[in-house]
Amino acid sequence: MNNYETIFPPKLHKRLIAIIIDIVVCFSFFSFFQFICLPFINNTFHYNDLVIAHQENLVKYDLARYDVDESGQTVYVEYMVGEGENAITKEEYESAKLMFEQDADAVQNAQKMNTVSLISMSLLLLLAIVPNYLLFPLIYKNGQTLGKWFMHIGIVNKNGTRISYPRVLFRTLVGLYLCEILISYLLYTMTGIPVVLLVSALVALIGESKNSIADYVSGTCQIDNDISIIE
């Protein structure tokens, strides 16, 4: 077990570059698993059929319409409250929404679609982080992802001892996946903003310790391996 006599947080530019590399890596794995898993998800849960049925129900109750674009292709357009070509008044929207909610089959189909979407997205997000945050640390040690390894950033316990793999598992699955990614995804579906991830990235970049929310949850800290001193 490495014990650090003196630990220093990574510099801003190191932390930023490491975050960018890790985002690119995770996005690449997300795209790969999306390509592999989506056909299976659609065949198992008939997700595309649920989406089409939901769109037709929204069109039926004047919450959306089918239109033709400049190339002659049929496109689906949802109405919004406000002004513009695709806007309706608040009264029209509330009236149409009430009619939609009174259709038990339409509501049930929407709930099935949202459930399948939530489950599949949660699975894809988990698969996207597993290689970089669980497999790479087995290779690079010190809990390092590819980005952290490239920038010589390590993860240790707050007392300076080397992080164990069970702690890496806890940090990834609870601190990162549950507290940061899943909560951010749920907030994104409601507000359009991944709040927790943005806050975590901001704290990791401008905070004095350069630690993310996952570090605070798991009792770890990030250090600059180039200047931290091993006892």
Secondary structure, 3 states (H helix, E strand, C coil): CCEEEECCCCCHHHHHHHHHHHHHHHHHHHHHHHHHHHHHHHHHHCHHHHHHHHHHHHHHCCCEEEEECCCCCEEEEECEECCCCCEECHHHHHHHHHHHHCCHHHHHHHHHHHHHHHHHHHHHHHHHHHHHHHHHHHHHCCCCCHHHHHCCEEEEECCCEECCHHHHHHHHHHHHHHHHHHHHHHHHHHHCCCHHHHHHHHHHHHCCCCCCHHHHHHCEEEEECCCCEEC
